[in-house]
Amino acid sequence: MNAQVGFLREYMSENNLLLPYAAQYPLFYNSRKEKLTRAGITHILSKYVLLAQQQKKSIINGAVTPHVIRHSKAMHLLQAGVNLVYIRDILGHVSVKTTEIYARADSKKKREALESEYSEVKPENIPAWLANNKLLEWLNEFGR
């Protein structure tokens, strides 16, 4: 049994969610035993971000919201090579076109895919003009 399953079983036991009648309640709920709302999840996340920042100021740089976590997970799945259709299903998007936003955002992954598919197009040696600093300086100044 992996650690997450153990944590969930312990949580469910502590909250009497293993009893037969508990099926009427959501797994994670608010103080009224109702499902968590978007605002409720944001509140809980903000509380723990603040606690982490109080312990070590540099631990979190930037905003941490449920959307940021969702976006990060989608990008990690994409970078791990998970098909966009599966990512769409995980995120609950109706159309894969919505999920394609993540693919557009990950230019590194695109470059690697192109290089692996079209290796004969990729130059073996660096062009000579890249070693010519005077030419590069002139080109950089040309557009100014």
Protein Blocks (a to p, Z undefined) as FASTA:
>chain_A
ZZklmmmmmmmmmnopmbmklmmpcfbdcfkopacdfklmmmmmmmmmmmmmmmomklpg
cjddfklmmmmmmmmmmmnopafklmmmmnopablklmmmmmmmmmmlmmmmmmmmmmml
pcfbdcfklmmmklmmmmmmmmZZ
